[in-house]
Amino acid sequence: QVQLVESGGGLVQAGGSLKLSCAASGRTFSFHAMGWFRQTPGKEREFVAGISWSGGSTTYADSVKGRFTISRDNAKNTVYLQMNSLIAEDTAIYYCAAAPNGWAKTYEYDTWGQGTQVTVSS
């Protein structure tokens, strides 16, 4: 089973950019679909973006399409989330997640990082 550690969160002004990273341990990283989720107080965790084991397929929540880009580097056991044109509504704790298969539906992710805070000031 992989273990996940996120980094790159912080405070940014609206319209700015941040790039989140998620470092994974374990030899099987390249076998897993990876995703990013986010959560704000009082709300359920919501799917943001997902990427297949090879990086060849990606999917995004409608709220971030055209602004966020998910990518991965299997040689570095790392998945990224480039966030551009940030808005206040993007403020949340962002979690990296792994699924047991090479491509996953949103409910199939079963391994989580500890999260990293992203705050967008308006």
Buried (B, 14 or more C-beta within 10 A) or exposed (E): EBEBBBBBBEEBEBEEEBEBBBBBEBEEBBBBBBBBBBBEEEEEBEBBBBBBBEBEEBBBBEBBEEBBBBBBEBEEBBBBBBBBEBEEEBBBBBBBBBBBEBBBEBEBBEBBBEBBEBBBEE
